[in-house]
Amino acid sequence: MVEVKEYVCNNPQRLDVFLTDEIGQTRSQIAHLIKQKAVFINEKVVARPGVKLKEGQKVKVIFPQAKREKALNVDFDVEILYEDDDVLVINKPSGVTVHPAPSVKEATLVDWLKHKNIRLSTISGEERHGIVHRLDKGTSGTMVVAKNNEAHEFLSLQLQDKSMGRFYIAVVSPPLKDDITVIESNIGRSSNNRLKMACGLEHGKYAKTMFKQLALSSDERVQLIACKLFTGRTHQIRVHLESMNRHILGDHIYAQSPKVEKSERILLHAYTIYFIHPTTKKKMSFMANFDTVMKASIDKKFNLESINEIMEPSFIEHSFDTDI
């Protein structure tokens, strides 16, 4: 079963640049899709990656099913926070990729879901069964998975109208200057490093992030912060922090100074998630605990007595009630 996606160009630009931003693959991967005659503009097959798109043109991509040489060994487990007939809420481990792709050789979250015989929606295609939204491989925390197509469509609409959202916790260096910081800047694929995203690009998409100070470390070199996304761009939190010369400990793509203490994983965690239930139409919210690595790092750097109160999900949510 193949997956078909359609995208609309809002700003005139090269086809390969446009698709690189839309689907998060490199230009060489885009060129490969074009070579396979899997890319169409207004229903006409595309022959060249450098075709100039016009505003309003529709681009269709047919994604071939990721080929697997053999069944992958699912050697990890995932904490389930909530489950019913419509949704599954989980605490995704750091180091687990959400869904298969040609470049992914290890078992993914989707592999785990299928391994557990969990009923999943199918409207996102064979390789993305149940996946309404994603987290980067290194990021841990709350995710909601759709168990049927009706729930998937309902949750997807909430992503668009912002009635679904997450609050993230991160450990950053150096500390932020202001209690509340808002960054608004277009984000697009970096032309210098295709693994990275960058701010202020003409072909980028609008992105907004709000950051809230939570606590300073004992040596005042790093800071515990909360983050709220108003948009859902790739690497958004990391890119907006980099625009302020701040970085998350353990982030090896948006690299820090060699002098900054390292971590075996990126200290970024989707702490809470909230959404309207597809059937009951009631608002639900869930919190995911830190894994042992992130908890040990926070325990080591911060005064636990002082942060217990500010780590309450209700405190974090109300911290963002501002007119900024």
Secondary structure as the mmCIF struct_conf table of DSSP 4:
data_model
#
loop_
_struct_conf.conf_type_id
_struct_conf.id
_struct_conf.beg_label_comp_id
_struct_conf.beg_label_asym_id
_struct_conf.beg_label_seq_id
_struct_conf.end_label_comp_id
_struct_conf.end_label_asym_id
_struct_conf.end_label_seq_id
STRN STRN1 GLU A 3 VAL A 8
BEND BEND1 ASN A 10 ASN A 11
STRN STRN2 GLN A 13 ARG A 14
HELX_RH_AL_P HELX_RH_AL_P1 LEU A 15 ILE A 23
HELX_RH_AL_P HELX_RH_AL_P2 ARG A 27 LYS A 35
TURN_TY1_P TURN_TY1_P1 GLN A 36 LYS A 37
STRN STRN3 VAL A 39 ILE A 41
TURN_TY1_P TURN_TY1_P2 ASN A 42 GLU A 43
STRN STRN4 LYS A 44 VAL A 45
TURN_TY1_P TURN_TY1_P3 PRO A 49 GLY A 50
HELX_LH_PP_P HELX_LH_PP_P1 VAL A 51 VAL A 51
STRN STRN5 LYS A 52 LEU A 53
TURN_TY1_P TURN_TY1_P4 GLU A 55 GLY A 56
STRN STRN6 LYS A 58 PHE A 63
HELX_LH_PP_P HELX_LH_PP_P2 PRO A 64 LYS A 67
BEND BEND2 GLU A 69 LYS A 70
HELX_LH_PP_P HELX_LH_PP_P3 ALA A 71 ASN A 73
STRN STRN7 GLU A 79 GLU A 83
BEND BEND3 ASP A 85 ASP A 86
STRN STRN8 VAL A 87 LYS A 92
HELX_LH_PP_P HELX_LH_PP_P4 PRO A 93 PRO A 93
TURN_TY1_P TURN_TY1_P5 SER A 94 GLY A 95
BEND BEND4 VAL A 98 HIS A 99
TURN_TY1_P TURN_TY1_P6 PRO A 102 SER A 103
BEND BEND5 GLU A 106 GLU A 106
HELX_RH_AL_P HELX_RH_AL_P3 LEU A 109 HIS A 115
TURN_TY1_P TURN_TY1_P7 LYS A 116 ASN A 117
TURN_TY1_P TURN_TY1_P8 ILE A 123 SER A 124
HELX_RH_3T_P HELX_RH_3T_P1 GLU A 126 ARG A 128
TURN_TY1_P TURN_TY1_P9 HIS A 129 GLY A 130
STRN STRN9 ILE A 131 ILE A 131
BEND BEND6 VAL A 132 HIS A 133
TURN_TY1_P TURN_TY1_P10 LYS A 137 GLY A 138
STRN STRN10 SER A 140 ALA A 146
BEND BEND7 LYS A 147 ASN A 148
HELX_RH_AL_P HELX_RH_AL_P4 ASN A 149 ASP A 161
TURN_TY1_P TURN_TY1_P11 LYS A 162 LYS A 162
BEND BEND8 SER A 163 MET A 164
STRN STRN11 GLY A 165 SER A 173
BEND BEND9 PRO A 174 PRO A 174
HELX_LH_PP_P HELX_LH_PP_P5 PRO A 175 LEU A 176
BEND BEND10 LYS A 177 ASP A 179
STRN STRN12 ILE A 180 GLU A 184
STRN STRN13 ILE A 187 ARG A 189
BEND BEND11 SER A 191 ASN A 192
TURN_TY1_P TURN_TY1_P12 ARG A 194 LEU A 195
STRN STRN14 MET A 197 CYS A 199
BEND BEND12 GLY A 200 GLY A 200
TURN_TY1_P TURN_TY1_P13 GLU A 202 HIS A 203
STRN STRN15 LYS A 205 LYS A 205
STRN STRN16 LYS A 208 LEU A 216
TURN_TY1_P TURN_TY1_P14 SER A 218 ASP A 219
BEND BEND13 GLU A 220 VAL A 222
STRN STRN17 GLN A 223 LEU A 229
BEND BEND14 PHE A 230 THR A 231
TURN_TY1_P TURN_TY1_P15 THR A 234 HIS A 235
HELX_RH_AL_P HELX_RH_AL_P5 GLN A 236 GLU A 242
TURN_TY1_P TURN_TY1_P16 SER A 243 ASN A 245
STRN STRN18 HIS A 247 ILE A 248
TURN_TY1_P TURN_TY1_P17 LEU A 249 GLY A 250
BEND BEND15 HIS A 252 TYR A 254
TURN_TY1_P TURN_TY1_P18 PRO A 258 LYS A 259
BEND BEND16 VAL A 260 VAL A 260
HELX_LH_PP_P HELX_LH_PP_P6 GLU A 261 LYS A 262
BEND BEND17 GLU A 264 ARG A 265
STRN STRN19 LEU A 268 ILE A 276
TURN_TY1_P TURN_TY1_P19 PRO A 278 THR A 280
STRN STRN20 LYS A 283 MET A 287
HELX_RH_AL_P HELX_RH_AL_P6 THR A 292 LYS A 301
BEND BEND18 PHE A 302 PHE A 302
HELX_RH_AL_P HELX_RH_AL_P7 LEU A 304 ILE A 307
TURN_TY1_P TURN_TY1_P20 ASN A 308 MET A 311
BEND BEND19 GLU A 312 GLU A 312
HELX_RH_AL_P HELX_RH_AL_P8 PRO A 313 SER A 319
TURN_TY1_P TURN_TY1_P21 PHE A 320 PHE A 320
#
